[in-house]
Amino acid sequence: MEQKEMAAIYDRMKNTVYRTALSYCRNVQDAEDITHDVFLARFRHEDPFPNAELEKAWLLRVTINKCKNLLKSFRRRFTVPLDDAAHVCVTQDEHAVWDAVNALPAKYRIVIHLYYYEGYSVREIGTITDTSESAVQTQLYRARKMLKKTLGEELEL
């Protein structure tokens, strides 16, 4: 793969991969490390993708797997994460939503991120997370219910 092609892929997908990793890990430094590792894996991947959507889904699947591996790791269990993720938000309302989403368990947090921030359908999220559509729908329902409880009834998801 040529350097120009790598730069184009990185420029197109860096924010999506980073935001997904940040949503899953809730730590800026870990999200940056995972983003780096994901793109290294992509550039080592020899086979071309038929279209950009399949490449995006592959990158998100690798991102989620790397996040899961990090959260299971020895290093992660015996360190205290830095609370830098709040710097991503600009307004007070965004901080409240960010904090509420980050307070969700990982399986709910990732489906909320993929659905609302990345714009994936339930079917696509099921493919990316390797779960059934009904499981994704249930996770979205439960996550919305938790967010309504945390943020109040004025939340319109």
Residue, then its C-alpha position, 0 to 999 in steps of 0.5 A: m500500500e502506498q503512503k498516499e493511500m494510507a494517508a487518505i484512509y487515515d484522514r477519512m477514518k481517524n475520527t470515527v476510530y478515535r471516537t469509538a475507542l474513546s467511547y468504549c475505553r473512556n480514556v483519551q490516552d488509551a483511545e489514542d493508543i488503540t487508534h494507532d494500533v487499529f491503523l497499523a493493523r489496517f495498513r498491514h491488511e493486504d486484501p483490498f476492501p470492495n467498498a468504503e462501508l466494509e472497510k469502515a465496519w472492519l475498522l470498527r470491529v478491530t477497534i472494539n476488539k482492541c478495546k475489549n482486550l485492553l479492558k481485560s488486560f492486567r495493566r488496565r485493571f491495576t491503573v487509574p484512568l485519567d479523566d480527560a474525556a470531558h475535554v471533548c465536550v463544549t457546552q454544559d449540556e454536552h458534558a451532562v450527556w457525555d457523563a451520562v453515556n460514559a456512566l453506562p455499561a460498555k455494551y450499552r455505551i458502544v451501541i449508543h455510540l454506533y447508533y447516534y454518533e456514527g449513524y449505523s442501523v441496528r442491523e449494521i451494529g449487530t454485524i459490527t458487534d457480532t450480536s443479533e439485531s434483537a440484542v442490539q434493539t434490546q441494548l438500545y432500549r435499555a440504554r435509552k431507559m438508563l439515560k432517561k433516568t439519568l438525564g430526565e424526561e426531556l431527553e429525546l432520543 
